[in-house]
Amino acid sequence: MIVLSMLGTNDYKEISYTWDKKKARPHKFFQAALLEWFPQADALICVTSEAKEKHGQAVQQLLPKAQLIDIPSGKDEAEYWDIFNIIGQHIPSGAELVFDMTHGFRSLPTLALLAVSFLRAAKAVQLKHILYGAYEAKTDDIAPVFDLTKFVKMLDWASATNRFLDTGDASKFRPLVETRGAKPLNVDLNSAVQQLDSLSAALSTNRAMRIGELAQQSRKKIDQAQGADWEASHAPLKLLLPRLKGGLDLLVRDENSSQEAQLVQSFGGVIWFLRHRQYEKAIGLAREWMVCFVQWKQGGNWTQSLEQREQTERWLNDAAKNSSEDEWKPFVALWKNLGHFRNDLLHFGFRDAPRKEHAIPDEAEQRLKELKAIVRKMGLELREPS
């Protein structure tokens, strides 16, 4: 474990710090209290030349195993980047880290915190605690220590939200739902996360009918969470819920609506995959959707029945071979084209003259726009696939 700290040029006073029901002996430097609580940790203390000149000798006498790391004073942007890089060079990959932001010159503790946050991704650093010794909040020569670690978790929630909205992957939410024993801190939030996790699984495994159902349920769970009373540590997360809910709009399918309405809603999944650059899924689902459209157009209902869907596919394939001149001709031609396109994608380009990767996004969007235009002429209005 590493304790990363900074040292300023203030006239520090001796005081006892208390944290997590543990009281340290009186110390002039907060770093000494930290090493009482983390005796096995390596202490890295960032010092400017001014701080080193004023306090360096005293710190080394009190904490002989601590390593003083020279950093510039941060007079301009170039020096800020130097500090950022110096901190990065001294923190090994995978390290467990306690970050102390009590002391430091001007904005340097904030810069160090940003560097530490970046290292969580760059070097898989495990940030265990962010501590602040609040000397100014002292009472009778005892100063409290504030643990600010939970505030960094807000960044994790924001990152998990962006990941889900960008990719449909909700796996980053699960570790963030804290529990005390078996009881969730926030039942409604936990329930919403579970529902999003199920939706994520349906998206990744191509469960088209479940996607619409789970998206609808997820929206309801998010609404319930939005209206619930939250603990203070989770309350800021309510700001993320509208974005999460909005990200489900294309996926929702209301099972109580008409077959026509559900057909329109189901096309939202095609658009969702297209917008998320999952082209093989967008084209594959578009082909399945076209089977549904034929069934609806010819009989008023569409079905999941494998036997009936194979019968409809045979009709489409026969129509493609016969080159009919009726209203189905553009639709059938696109059905054939999307079949070749889908095969190119699903077979990873192992074929004669595979499509160039940079051409695939534009072609996918264009083909789905064609589909929208064709079915509009045949009596069904869809959302714009872009």
C-alpha positions as CSV (number, residue, x, y, z in Angstrom):
1,M,0.0,0.0,0.0
2,I,1.1,3.6,-0.7
3,V,0.2,6.7,1.1
4,L,0.4,9.6,-1.3
5,S,0.6,13.0,0.3
6,M,1.6,16.6,-0.2
7,L,3.3,19.2,1.9
8,G,2.8,22.9,1.9
9,T,4.6,25.9,3.5
10,N,2.1,26.6,6.3
11,D,3.1,26.8,9.9
12,Y,1.6,23.4,11.0
13,K,0.5,23.0,14.6
14,E,0.6,19.8,16.7
15,I,-2.8,18.2,17.1
16,S,-4.4,14.8,17.5
17,Y,-6.4,13.6,14.4
18,T,-9.2,11.1,14.7
19,W,-10.6,8.9,11.9
20,D,-12.9,5.9,11.9
21,K,-13.0,5.9,15.7
22,K,-9.2,5.8,15.8
23,K,-7.2,8.6,17.5
24,A,-3.6,9.2,16.5
25,R,-1.0,10.7,18.8
26,P,-0.5,14.5,18.6
27,H,1.6,15.3,15.5
28,K,2.6,18.4,13.6
29,F,2.3,16.7,10.3
30,F,-0.8,14.8,9.3
31,Q,1.3,12.2,7.4
32,A,2.5,10.9,10.8
33,A,-1.1,10.2,11.8
34,L,-1.7,8.4,8.5
35,L,1.3,6.1,9.1
36,E,-0.1,5.2,12.5
37,W,-3.2,4.0,10.8
38,F,-1.4,2.4,7.8
39,P,1.9,1.3,9.4
40,Q,2.9,-1.0,6.5
41,A,2.3,1.6,3.8
42,D,5.1,3.3,1.9
43,A,4.8,7.1,2.3
44,L,5.3,9.3,-0.8
45,I,5.2,13.0,0.0
46,C,5.3,15.5,-2.8
47,V,7.2,18.7,-2.0
48,T,7.9,21.9,-3.8
49,S,11.3,23.5,-3.2
50,E,9.7,26.0,-0.8
51,A,8.0,23.3,1.2
52,K,11.1,21.1,1.3
53,E,13.2,24.0,2.5
54,K,10.8,24.8,5.3
55,H,9.6,21.4,6.5
56,G,11.8,18.7,4.7
57,Q,14.3,18.1,7.5
58,A,11.6,17.9,10.2
59,V,9.5,15.5,8.2
60,Q,12.5,13.2,7.5
61,Q,13.4,13.2,11.2
62,L,9.8,12.3,12.1
63,L,9.2,9.9,9.2
64,P,12.6,8.6,8.1
65,K,11.1,6.0,5.8
66,A,9.0,8.5,3.9
67,Q,10.2,9.4,0.4
68,L,10.1,13.1,-0.5
69,I,9.3,13.6,-4.2
70,D,10.4,16.9,-5.7
71,I,7.7,18.7,-7.8
72,P,7.6,22.1,-9.3
73,S,5.4,24.8,-7.8
74,G,2.8,24.8,-10.6
75,K,3.5,28.3,-12.0
76,D,2.2,27.4,-15.5
77,E,0.5,24.6,-17.5
78,A,3.9,23.0,-18.3
79,E,4.7,22.6,-14.7
80,Y,1.2,21.2,-14.0
81,W,1.9,18.5,-16.6
82,D,5.3,17.8,-15.0
83,I,3.6,17.3,-11.6
84,F,1.1,15.0,-13.3
85,N,3.8,12.9,-14.9
86,I,6.0,12.8,-11.8
87,I,3.1,11.4,-9.7
88,G,2.4,8.8,-12.4
89,Q,6.0,7.7,-12.4
90,H,6.0,7.0,-8.7
91,I,2.8,4.9,-8.5
92,P,3.3,1.3,-9.7
93,S,0.6,-0.6,-11.6
94,G,-2.1,-2.2,-9.4
95,A,-1.0,-0.3,-6.2
96,E,-3.4,0.2,-3.3
97,L,-3.4,3.9,-2.6
98,V,-4.5,6.1,0.2
99,F,-4.5,9.7,-1.0
100,D,-4.1,12.6,1.5
101,M,-5.2,16.0,0.3
102,T,-4.8,17.8,3.6
103,H,-1.7,19.9,2.8
104,G,-0.2,21.3,-0.4
105,F,0.4,24.6,-2.2
106,R,-2.5,26.3,-3.9
107,S,-4.3,23.9,-6.3
108,L,-1.6,21.1,-6.2
109,P,-3.8,18.7,-4.0
110,T,-6.6,19.0,-6.6
111,L,-4.2,18.3,-9.4
112,A,-2.8,15.3,-7.6
113,L,-6.3,14.0,-7.1
114,L,-6.9,14.2,-10.8
115,A,-3.7,12.4,-11.5
116,V,-4.7,9.7,-9.0
117,S,-8.1,9.4,-10.7
118,F,-6.4,9.0,-14.0
119,L,-4.1,6.3,-12.7
120,R,-7.1,4.2,-11.7
121,A,-7.6,3.6,-15.4
122,A,-4.1,3.9,-16.7
123,K,-2.4,1.6,-14.1
124,A,-5.4,-0.1,-12.4
125,V,-4.6,1.7,-9.2
126,Q,-7.0,0.8,-6.4
127,L,-7.9,4.0,-4.5
128,K,-8.8,2.9,-1.0
129,H,-9.3,6.2,0.7
130,I,-9.2,9.9,0.1
131,L,-8.6,11.6,3.4
132,Y,-8.6,15.2,4.6
133,G,-7.4,16.2,8.0
134,A,-9.7,19.0,9.0
135,Y,-7.5,21.1,11.3
136,E,-9.9,24.0,11.0
137,A,-12.7,21.8,12.4
138,K,-10.8,21.0,15.6
139,T,-12.4,20.8,19.0
140,D,-10.2,20.7,22.2
141,D,-7.0,19.9,20.3
142,I,-8.7,17.0,18.4
143,A,-9.3,17.4,14.6
144,P,-11.6,15.1,12.6
145,V,-10.5,13.4,9.4
146,F,-13.0,13.4,6.5
147,D,-13.1,10.4,4.2
148,L,-14.0,11.7,0.8
149,T,-13.8,8.4,-1.0
150,K,-17.5,8.1,-1.7
151,F,-17.4,11.3,-3.7
152,V,-15.0,9.7,-6.2
153,K,-17.6,6.9,-6.6
154,M,-19.8,9.6,-8.3
155,L,-17.2,9.5,-11.1
156,D,-17.6,5.7,-11.3
157,W,-21.4,6.0,-11.5
158,A,-21.0,8.6,-14.3
159,S,-18.6,6.3,-16.1
160,A,-20.9,3.3,-15.7
161,T,-23.8,5.4,-17.1
162,N,-21.8,6.5,-20.1
163,R,-20.7,2.9,-20.7
164,F,-24.3,1.7,-20.7
165,L,-25.5,4.5,-23.0
166,D,-22.6,4.0,-25.4
167,T,-22.6,0.2,-25.5
168,G,-25.5,-1.3,-23.7
169,D,-23.2,-2.9,-21.1
170,A,-24.5,-2.4,-17.6
171,S,-21.9,-4.6,-15.8
172,K,-20.2,-1.6,-14.3
173,F,-23.2,-0.7,-12.2
174,R,-23.3,-3.9,-10.1
175,P,-20.2,-3.3,-8.0
176,L,-21.4,0.2,-7.2
177,V,-24.6,-0.8,-5.5
178,E,-23.3,-0.9,-1.9
179,T,-24.8,-3.2,0.7
180,R,-24.7,-3.6,4.4
181,G,-24.9,-7.3,5.0
182,A,-27.8,-8.5,2.8
183,K,-29.7,-5.2,2.9
184,P,-29.2,-2.8,0.0
185,L,-28.6,0.8,0.9
186,N,-31.2,1.8,-1.6
187,V,-33.7,-0.8,-2.6
188,D,-35.1,1.1,-5.6
189,L,-31.7,1.9,-7.0
190,N,-30.6,-1.7,-6.5
191,S,-33.8,-3.0,-8.3
192,A,-33.2,-0.6,-11.2
193,V,-29.6,-1.8,-11.6
194,Q,-30.7,-5.4,-11.6
195,Q,-33.2,-4.6,-14.4
196,L,-30.6,-2.8,-16.4
197,D,-28.3,-5.7,-16.0
198,S,-30.9,-8.1,-17.4
199,L,-31.5,-5.7,-20.3
200,S,-27.7,-5.6,-20.9
201,A,-27.7,-9.4,-21.1
202,A,-30.6,-9.4,-23.6
203,L,-28.8,-6.9,-25.8
204,S,-25.5,-8.8,-25.8
205,T,-27.2,-12.2,-26.5
206,N,-29.6,-10.9,-29.2
207,R,-32.8,-11.7,-27.3
208,A,-34.9,-9.2,-29.4
209,M,-38.3,-9.8,-27.8
210,R,-36.9,-9.7,-24.3
211,I,-35.1,-6.4,-25.1
212,G,-38.3,-4.5,-25.5
213,E,-39.9,-6.1,-22.4
214,L,-36.9,-5.5,-20.2
215,A,-36.5,-1.9,-21.5
216,Q,-40.1,-1.2,-20.5
217,Q,-39.5,-2.7,-17.1
218,S,-36.3,-0.8,-16.6
219,R,-38.0,2.5,-17.3
220,K,-40.6,1.7,-14.6
221,K,-37.9,0.8,-12.1
222,I,-36.0,4.0,-12.9
223,D,-39.2,6.0,-12.3
224,Q,-39.7,4.3,-9.0
225,A,-36.1,5.0,-8.0
226,Q,-36.5,8.7,-9.0
227,G,-39.4,9.2,-6.8
228,A,-38.0,7.3,-3.7
229,D,-36.2,8.8,-0.7
230,W,-32.5,8.2,-1.0
231,E,-29.7,8.3,1.5
232,A,-27.4,11.3,1.2
233,S,-24.5,9.3,-0.3
234,H,-26.7,8.1,-3.2
235,A,-28.8,11.2,-3.7
236,P,-26.5,12.8,-6.4
237,L,-27.1,9.7,-8.6
238,K,-30.7,10.9,-9.2
239,L,-29.1,13.3,-11.7
240,L,-28.0,10.4,-13.8
241,L,-31.4,8.7,-14.0
242,P,-33.0,10.9,-16.6
243,R,-30.2,10.1,-19.0
244,L,-30.4,6.4,-18.3
245,K,-34.2,6.5,-18.9
246,G,-33.8,8.5,-22.1
247,G,-31.3,5.9,-23.4
248,L,-34.0,3.3,-23.3
249,D,-36.5,5.1,-25.5
250,L,-35.6,3.2,-28.7
251,L,-35.7,-0.2,-27.0
252,V,-39.1,0.0,-25.3
253,R,-41.9,-2.2,-26.6
254,D,-45.4,-2.0,-25.0
255,E,-46.9,-5.4,-25.1
256,N,-50.4,-3.9,-24.5
257,S,-50.3,-1.9,-27.7
258,S,-51.5,-3.1,-31.1
259,Q,-49.5,-5.4,-33.4
260,E,-48.8,-2.4,-35.7
261,A,-47.6,-0.2,-32.8
262,Q,-45.4,-3.0,-31.5
263,L,-43.9,-3.5,-35.0
264,V,-43.0,0.2,-35.1
265,Q,-41.6,0.0,-31.6
266,S,-39.5,-3.1,-32.4
267,F,-37.8,-1.3,-35.2
268,G,-36.3,1.0,-32.5
269,G,-33.9,-1.9,-31.7
270,V,-32.6,-1.8,-35.2
271,I,-31.9,1.9,-34.9
272,W,-30.3,1.4,-31.4
273,F,-27.8,-1.1,-32.7
274,L,-27.0,1.1,-35.7
275,R,-26.4,4.1,-33.5
276,H,-24.2,2.0,-31.2
277,R,-22.1,0.9,-34.2
278,Q,-23.2,-2.8,-33.8
279,Y,-23.7,-3.2,-37.5
280,E,-24.0,-7.0,-37.7
281,K,-26.8,-6.8,-35.0
282,A,-28.5,-3.9,-36.8
283,I,-28.6,-5.7,-40.1
284,G,-29.4,-9.1,-38.6
285,L,-32.3,-7.7,-36.6
286,A,-33.6,-5.7,-39.6
287,R,-33.9,-9.0,-41.5
288,E,-35.9,-10.5,-38.7
289,W,-38.0,-7.4,-38.5
290,M,-38.7,-7.7,-42.2
291,V,-40.2,-11.2,-41.7
292,C,-42.5,-9.6,-39.0
293,F,-43.5,-6.9,-41.4
294,V,-44.5,-9.4,-44.1
295,Q,-46.6,-11.4,-41.6
296,W,-48.3,-8.2,-40.4
297,K,-48.9,-6.9,-43.9
298,Q,-50.3,-10.2,-45.2
299,G,-52.2,-11.3,-42.2
300,G,-52.4,-8.6,-39.6
301,N,-50.2,-10.4,-37.0
302,W,-46.6,-11.3,-36.6
303,T,-45.2,-14.2,-34.6
304,Q,-42.1,-15.8,-33.0
305,S,-43.2,-19.2,-34.3
306,L,-40.2,-20.7,-36.0
307,E,-42.3,-22.7,-38.4
308,Q,-44.3,-19.7,-39.5
309,R,-41.3,-17.5,-39.8
310,E,-39.5,-20.1,-41.9
311,Q,-42.6,-20.2,-44.2
312,T,-42.5,-16.4,-44.5
313,E,-38.7,-16.5,-45.3
314,R,-39.4,-19.1,-48.0
315,W,-42.0,-16.8,-49.5
316,L,-39.5,-13.9,-49.5
317,N,-36.7,-16.0,-51.1
318,D,-39.0,-17.4,-53.8
319,A,-40.2,-13.8,-54.5
320,A,-36.6,-12.7,-54.8
321,K,-35.9,-15.4,-57.4
322,N,-39.1,-14.7,-59.4
323,S,-38.4,-10.9,-59.6
324,S,-42.1,-10.0,-59.3
325,E,-43.3,-6.6,-60.5
326,D,-45.8,-6.0,-57.7
327,E,-45.5,-3.7,-54.7
328,W,-43.2,-6.2,-53.0
329,K,-40.4,-5.9,-55.5
330,P,-38.4,-3.1,-53.7
331,F,-38.9,-4.9,-50.4
332,V,-37.9,-8.3,-51.7
333,A,-34.8,-6.8,-53.4
334,L,-33.7,-5.2,-50.2
335,W,-34.3,-8.5,-48.3
336,K,-31.9,-10.2,-50.7
337,N,-29.4,-7.4,-50.4
338,L,-29.5,-7.4,-46.6
339,G,-29.0,-11.1,-46.6
340,H,-25.7,-10.7,-48.4
341,F,-24.7,-7.8,-46.2
342,R,-25.5,-9.8,-43.0
343,N,-23.5,-12.8,-44.2
344,D,-20.5,-10.6,-45.0
345,L,-20.6,-9.3,-41.4
346,L,-21.3,-12.5,-39.6
347,H,-18.7,-14.4,-41.6
348,F,-16.1,-11.7,-40.7
349,G,-15.4,-11.0,-44.3
350,F,-14.3,-14.5,-45.2
351,R,-15.7,-14.3,-48.7
352,D,-14.8,-13.0,-52.2
353,A,-14.6,-9.2,-52.3
354,P,-15.6,-8.4,-48.7
355,R,-16.8,-5.0,-47.9
356,K,-14.2,-2.4,-46.7
357,E,-14.6,-1.7,-43.0
358,H,-14.9,2.1,-43.5
359,A,-17.8,1.6,-46.0
360,I,-19.9,-0.6,-43.7
361,P,-21.3,2.2,-41.4
362,D,-22.6,4.3,-44.4
363,E,-24.0,1.3,-46.2
364,A,-25.8,0.1,-43.0
365,E,-27.4,3.5,-42.5
366,Q,-28.3,3.8,-46.2
367,R,-29.9,0.3,-46.4
368,L,-32.0,1.0,-43.3
369,K,-33.2,4.3,-44.7
370,E,-34.2,2.5,-47.8
371,L,-36.2,0.0,-45.7
372,K,-37.9,2.9,-43.9
373,A,-38.8,4.5,-47.2
374,I,-40.1,1.2,-48.7
375,V,-42.4,0.3,-45.8
376,R,-43.7,3.9,-45.7
377,K,-45.0,3.4,-49.2
378,M,-46.5,0.2,-48.0
379,G,-48.4,1.8,-45.2
380,L,-46.1,1.8,-42.1
381,E,-44.3,4.9,-40.8
382,L,-41.0,4.2,-38.9
383,R,-38.5,6.3,-37.0
384,E,-35.5,7.8,-38.8
385,P,-32.6,5.3,-38.6
386,S,-29.7,7.7,-38.0
